Amino acid sequence: EVNRAAGEDCVLGGKGINVSGVLRELGCKSVALGFVAGETGAWLERGLAAQGLRTDFIHLAEGMTRINVKIKAGTETELNGAGPSIPESAMQQLEAQLDTLQPDDILILAGSIPKSLPQDTYERLLARLQGRGVRAVVDATRDLLVNVLQYHPFLIKPNNHELGEIVGRELKTDEEITAAARALQEKGALNVLVSMAGNGALLVDEHGEVHRIGCPKGKVVNSVGAGDSMVAGFVAGYLRSGSYLEALRLGTACGSATAFSLGLAKKEKITLDDLKGENLMLMKRGWSYYGDKLRDFIAVKNPDINIVDFDLYNIEAFNRCENNNEVLLAFKSWESVHPLIRIIPVEWDYTMPFGILHSKEPSEKVRRLIKAINKIKA
């Protein structure tokens, strides 16, 4: 029987990549690690670079990066490829990358272990990092999750059904879910975040506090990446605020936003409150009357935003913005200036007028341009 699709969409993904993508939307710098192979691996790298995601993949000599197929036809069917074999030498390269992590860095381990690797791979990696102050986040199921608890991960994120499988019973109430989460804390987890699809999420934090939250109402159109988005939102929220409640709120919002979208959640607009604690690059004082007014407004109304001076809009300024993970005041029309810069509108009433600079004695072509502009203004 031949079945023909009504449409198709190609999405660059994988659980770790999904987390990186949402972290970038939230302004958090990350590096996606893993293994790539063949032409599909090269396609993946090029596509992620075009999206502005930083990667440091290990290239395998044989095989092809897998393609997973999601069929949406009433119910959703998944056909997941096998992927390439990963030799021990490649694992040693990954370990060398992880050896560069610093105290308070966050390592997110997400998903299943490839069949070509031992199922204790997560344990091997976390044992290597033990005692170095690296905070581990593990989003996995069953034994993969249980066996890493001895390394005291900062966060684990089972859903309520996965948590029930781990403790060996169906969990129907918040009290039962809380008790099961505490059981995993007793085994070593610091924070246990339990997602419950349309019923929201429950967090038992490292201080023993229980936080319960619902989720926005909407039509679920995509289940892929919702859990990854929740992890990204939680991490970003915690890094911003140091508050587990705020982390839970942002994580739940991101998970819901992805579930209600065809792709991963994207932030369409930001506010000045989103920039608290960020370095905002502004042209040095005296460059523009309007720029100075904005600078003074931010200093009074949003003192938590750190204003950083720069001399001139040029490629060095854009590189600095990307390399230092800073925020640059820019214009929508500049979106193609730098391949790793994404321009997001700001929700405010502020505008900055710009004119055209030309010589005192403009050429005939420039005169015609000025004349045309004046007609438009009139």
C-alpha positions as CSV (number, residue, x, y, z in Angstrom):
1,E,0.0,0.0,0.0
2,V,1.3,3.4,-1.0
3,N,0.8,6.3,1.5
4,R,1.4,9.9,0.4
5,A,2.0,12.7,2.8
6,A,-0.1,15.9,2.6
7,G,3.0,17.9,3.6
8,E,6.4,17.6,5.3
9,D,8.7,19.7,7.4
10,C,12.4,19.0,8.2
11,V,13.5,20.1,11.6
12,L,17.1,20.0,13.0
13,G,16.8,18.4,16.4
14,G,17.7,15.9,19.1
15,K,17.1,16.5,22.8
16,G,20.3,18.3,23.5
17,I,19.9,20.5,20.4
18,N,16.3,21.3,21.4
19,V,17.6,22.4,24.9
20,S,20.3,24.6,23.3
21,G,17.8,26.1,20.9
22,V,15.4,27.2,23.6
23,L,18.2,28.4,25.8
24,R,19.3,30.7,23.0
25,E,15.8,32.1,22.7
26,L,16.0,32.9,26.4
27,G,19.4,34.6,26.0
28,C,21.5,31.9,27.7
29,K,24.7,30.8,26.0
30,S,25.3,27.1,25.6
31,V,27.3,24.7,23.5
32,A,25.7,21.5,22.0
33,L,28.0,18.5,22.3
34,G,27.7,15.0,20.7
35,F,28.6,13.0,17.7
36,V,27.9,13.6,14.0
37,A,28.7,11.5,10.9
38,G,28.3,11.6,7.1
39,E,26.4,14.0,5.0
40,T,23.4,14.2,7.3
41,G,25.8,15.2,10.1
42,A,27.3,17.9,7.9
43,W,23.8,19.1,7.1
44,L,23.0,19.2,10.8
45,E,26.1,21.3,11.6
46,R,25.5,23.8,8.8
47,G,21.8,24.2,9.7
48,L,22.5,24.8,13.4
49,A,25.2,27.3,12.6
50,A,22.8,29.2,10.4
51,Q,20.4,29.3,13.4
52,G,23.1,30.8,15.5
53,L,23.6,27.7,17.8
54,R,27.1,27.0,19.0
55,T,28.2,23.3,18.6
56,D,31.4,21.3,19.2
57,F,30.5,18.0,17.7
58,I,32.9,15.1,17.4
59,H,33.1,13.8,13.8
60,L,32.9,10.1,13.3
61,A,34.7,8.4,10.4
62,E,31.8,6.0,9.5
63,G,28.1,6.0,9.4
64,M,25.4,8.7,9.1
65,T,23.7,10.9,11.6
66,R,20.3,9.4,12.0
67,I,17.0,10.8,10.6
68,N,13.9,10.3,12.8
69,V,10.5,10.4,11.2
70,K,7.4,11.6,13.0
71,I,4.1,10.7,11.3
72,K,1.1,12.9,12.3
73,A,-2.1,11.2,11.2
74,G,-4.7,11.3,13.9
75,T,-2.2,9.6,16.3
76,E,1.5,10.3,16.2
77,T,3.9,7.6,15.1
78,E,7.7,7.8,15.5
79,L,10.3,5.9,13.4
80,N,13.7,6.5,14.9
81,G,16.9,5.7,13.0
82,A,19.7,3.6,14.5
83,G,22.5,6.2,14.1
84,P,26.2,5.5,13.6
85,S,28.4,3.4,15.8
86,I,30.4,5.4,18.4
87,P,33.9,4.0,19.0
88,E,35.8,4.3,22.4
89,S,38.1,6.8,20.9
90,A,35.2,9.2,20.2
91,M,34.0,8.7,23.8
92,Q,37.5,9.7,25.0
93,Q,37.2,12.9,22.9
94,L,33.9,13.7,24.6
95,E,35.5,13.2,28.0
96,A,38.3,15.5,27.1
97,Q,35.7,18.2,26.2
98,L,33.9,17.7,29.6
99,D,37.2,18.0,31.4
100,T,37.2,21.7,30.4
101,L,34.0,22.4,32.4
102,Q,34.4,24.8,35.3
103,P,32.7,24.9,38.8
104,D,29.0,26.0,38.5
105,D,28.9,25.2,34.8
106,I,25.8,23.2,33.9
107,L,25.9,19.9,32.0
108,I,22.6,18.7,30.6
109,L,22.4,15.0,29.7
110,A,19.3,14.3,27.7
111,G,17.7,11.3,26.1
112,S,18.6,7.6,25.6
113,I,22.1,6.1,25.1
114,P,23.0,5.0,21.6
115,K,22.9,1.2,21.2
116,S,26.6,1.2,20.3
117,L,27.5,2.6,23.8
118,P,27.3,0.9,27.2
119,Q,24.1,1.8,29.1
120,D,26.3,3.1,32.0
121,T,27.7,5.9,29.8
122,Y,25.9,8.7,31.9
123,E,27.4,7.1,35.0
124,R,30.8,7.1,33.5
125,L,30.6,10.8,32.6
126,L,29.2,12.0,35.9
127,A,31.7,9.9,37.9
128,R,34.5,11.7,36.0
129,L,33.1,15.1,36.9
130,Q,32.3,14.2,40.5
131,G,33.7,16.7,43.1
132,R,34.4,19.4,40.5
133,G,31.4,21.6,41.1
134,V,29.8,21.0,37.8
135,R,26.0,20.9,38.1
136,A,24.4,18.1,36.1
137,V,20.9,18.0,34.7
138,V,19.6,14.6,33.7
139,D,16.5,14.1,31.5
140,A,16.3,10.3,31.1
141,T,14.1,7.4,32.0
142,R,14.2,4.3,34.2
143,D,17.6,2.8,35.0
144,L,19.4,5.5,33.1
145,L,18.0,8.0,35.6
146,V,18.1,5.9,38.7
147,N,21.7,4.9,38.3
148,V,23.0,8.5,38.2
149,L,21.4,9.6,41.4
150,Q,24.4,8.5,43.4
151,Y,26.3,11.4,41.7
152,H,23.8,14.0,43.1
153,P,22.5,15.6,39.9
154,F,21.4,19.2,40.3
155,L,18.1,18.4,38.5
156,I,16.3,15.4,37.2
157,K,13.1,15.7,35.1
158,P,10.9,12.6,34.9
159,N,7.3,12.9,33.9
160,N,4.7,11.5,36.2
161,H,4.4,8.2,34.3
162,E,8.2,7.7,34.2
163,L,8.3,8.5,37.9
164,G,5.6,5.9,38.6
165,E,7.6,3.3,36.6
166,I,10.7,4.0,38.7
167,V,8.9,3.6,42.1
168,G,6.8,0.7,40.8
169,R,3.3,2.1,41.3
170,E,0.8,4.3,39.5
171,L,0.8,7.9,40.8
172,K,-2.6,9.6,40.8
173,T,-2.4,12.5,43.3
174,D,0.0,15.3,44.0
175,E,0.8,13.7,47.4
176,E,1.8,10.4,45.7
177,I,4.0,12.3,43.2
178,T,5.6,14.3,45.9
179,A,6.4,11.2,48.0
180,A,7.9,9.5,44.9
181,A,10.0,12.6,44.1
182,R,11.3,12.7,47.7
183,A,12.3,9.0,47.3
184,L,14.6,10.0,44.4
185,Q,15.9,12.9,46.5
186,E,16.9,10.3,49.2
187,K,18.9,8.5,46.6
188,G,20.8,11.6,45.7
189,A,18.9,14.0,43.4
190,L,18.9,17.6,44.6
191,N,15.9,18.9,42.7
192,V,13.1,16.7,41.2
193,L,11.0,18.3,38.5
194,V,8.0,16.2,37.5
195,S,6.1,17.2,34.3
196,M,2.5,16.2,34.0
197,A,1.5,17.3,30.4
198,G,-1.7,19.3,30.6
199,N,-1.8,19.1,34.4
200,G,1.3,21.3,34.7
201,A,4.3,20.4,36.8
202,L,5.5,19.7,40.4
203,L,8.9,20.6,41.8
204,V,10.4,19.3,45.0
205,D,13.5,21.5,45.5
206,E,16.7,20.8,47.4
207,H,15.3,22.6,50.5
208,G,12.4,20.3,50.7
209,E,9.9,22.8,49.4
210,V,7.1,21.7,47.1
211,H,6.1,24.0,44.2
212,R,3.0,23.2,42.2
213,I,2.0,25.0,39.0
214,G,-0.6,24.6,36.3
215,C,0.0,25.3,32.6
216,P,-1.6,27.6,30.1
217,K,-4.6,26.4,28.2
218,G,-4.2,25.9,24.4
219,K,-4.4,23.4,21.6
220,V,-1.5,20.9,21.6
221,V,-0.1,20.6,18.1
222,N,3.3,19.2,18.8
223,S,4.7,17.0,21.5
224,V,8.2,16.9,20.2
225,G,10.6,19.0,22.3
226,A,8.1,20.1,25.0
227,G,10.1,18.3,27.8
228,D,13.4,19.7,26.4
229,S,11.9,23.2,26.4
230,M,10.8,22.8,30.0
231,V,14.4,21.8,31.0
232,A,15.8,24.8,29.1
233,G,13.3,27.2,30.6
234,F,14.0,25.9,34.1
235,V,17.7,26.2,33.8
236,A,17.4,29.7,32.3
237,G,15.0,30.8,35.0
238,Y,17.2,29.6,37.7
239,L,20.3,31.2,36.3
240,R,18.5,34.5,36.0
241,S,16.8,34.6,39.4
242,G,18.3,32.0,41.7
243,S,14.6,31.2,42.5
244,Y,13.2,27.7,42.1
245,L,9.7,29.1,41.8
246,E,10.7,31.4,39.0
247,A,12.6,28.6,37.3
248,L,9.5,26.4,37.5
249,R,7.3,29.1,36.0
250,L,9.6,29.7,33.1
251,G,10.1,26.0,32.5
252,T,6.4,25.4,32.4
253,A,5.8,28.4,30.1
254,C,8.5,27.2,27.6
255,G,7.2,23.6,27.6
256,S,3.7,24.8,26.9
257,A,4.8,27.2,24.2
258,T,6.5,24.4,22.3
259,A,3.5,22.1,22.8
260,F,1.3,24.8,21.2
261,S,3.7,25.4,18.3
262,L,4.7,23.5,15.2
263,G,8.4,23.9,16.3
264,L,10.3,24.8,19.4
265,A,9.1,27.8,21.5
266,K,10.4,31.1,20.2
267,K,10.4,34.4,22.0
268,E,8.8,37.0,19.6
269,K,9.4,40.1,21.8
270,I,11.3,41.0,24.9
271,T,10.8,43.7,27.6
272,L,13.4,45.7,29.5
273,D,12.6,43.4,32.5
274,D,14.0,40.5,30.4
275,L,17.4,42.3,30.3
276,K,17.9,42.5,34.1
277,G,21.4,41.4,34.8
278,E,22.4,41.5,31.2
279,N,25.2,43.6,29.5
280,L,23.5,46.0,27.1
281,M,25.8,47.5,24.4
282,L,25.1,51.1,23.6
283,M,27.1,53.6,21.6
284,K,29.2,55.8,23.9
285,R,27.6,58.9,25.3
286,G,27.5,61.9,23.0
287,W,27.0,59.9,19.8
288,S,23.2,60.6,19.7
289,Y,20.8,62.8,21.7
290,Y,18.2,60.0,21.5
291,G,20.7,57.3,22.5
292,D,21.7,59.4,25.5
293,K,18.0,59.7,26.5
294,L,17.6,56.0,26.3
295,R,20.7,55.5,28.4
296,D,19.4,57.9,31.1
297,F,16.0,56.2,31.1
298,I,17.5,52.8,31.6
299,A,19.8,54.0,34.4
300,V,16.8,55.3,36.3
301,K,14.1,52.8,35.5
302,N,16.1,49.6,35.1
303,P,19.3,49.9,37.1
304,D,19.8,46.2,37.0
305,I,20.8,46.4,33.3
306,N,24.5,46.9,32.9
307,I,25.2,49.4,30.1
308,V,28.4,48.7,28.2
309,D,29.9,51.4,25.9
310,F,31.3,50.8,22.5
311,D,32.7,53.2,19.9
312,L,31.2,52.2,16.5
313,Y,28.7,49.8,14.9
314,N,31.1,47.5,12.9
315,I,31.9,43.8,12.7
316,E,33.9,44.0,15.9
317,A,30.8,45.2,17.8
318,F,28.7,42.4,16.4
319,N,31.5,39.8,17.2
320,R,31.7,41.2,20.7
321,C,28.0,40.8,21.1
322,E,28.1,37.2,20.1
323,N,31.4,36.2,21.8
324,N,30.6,37.8,25.1
325,N,26.9,36.9,25.1
326,E,25.9,40.5,25.4
327,V,22.9,42.4,24.1
328,L,23.3,45.0,21.3
329,L,20.8,47.7,20.5
330,A,20.1,47.1,16.8
331,F,17.6,47.4,14.0
332,K,15.5,44.8,12.3
333,S,17.1,45.6,8.9
334,W,20.5,44.5,10.2
335,E,19.4,40.9,10.7
336,S,21.7,39.6,7.9
337,V,24.8,41.5,9.0
338,H,26.1,38.7,11.2
339,P,25.3,35.0,10.9
340,L,25.1,34.3,14.6
341,I,23.0,37.4,15.6
342,R,19.2,37.2,16.0
343,I,17.3,40.4,16.3
344,I,14.2,40.4,18.6
345,P,11.8,43.3,18.9
346,V,11.5,45.2,22.2
347,E,8.1,45.9,23.7
348,W,8.4,49.6,24.4
349,D,7.4,53.0,23.0
350,Y,10.9,54.2,22.4
351,T,12.0,55.1,18.8
352,M,15.2,56.5,17.4
353,P,15.0,58.5,14.2
354,F,17.8,58.1,11.6
355,G,18.6,60.2,8.6
356,I,20.8,59.9,5.5
357,L,24.4,61.1,5.6
358,H,25.8,62.5,2.4
359,S,28.5,64.9,1.3
360,K,27.8,68.7,1.1
361,E,27.9,68.4,-2.7
362,P,26.1,65.1,-3.4
363,S,26.3,63.4,-6.7
364,E,23.4,63.4,-9.2
365,K,22.3,59.9,-8.1
366,V,22.2,60.9,-4.4
367,R,20.3,64.1,-5.3
368,R,17.7,61.9,-7.0
369,L,17.5,59.7,-4.0
370,I,17.0,62.6,-1.7
371,K,14.3,64.0,-4.0
372,A,12.5,60.7,-4.0
373,I,12.6,60.5,-0.2
374,N,11.2,64.0,0.1
375,K,8.3,63.0,-2.1
376,I,7.5,60.0,0.1
377,K,7.6,62.2,3.2
378,A,5.3,64.8,1.6
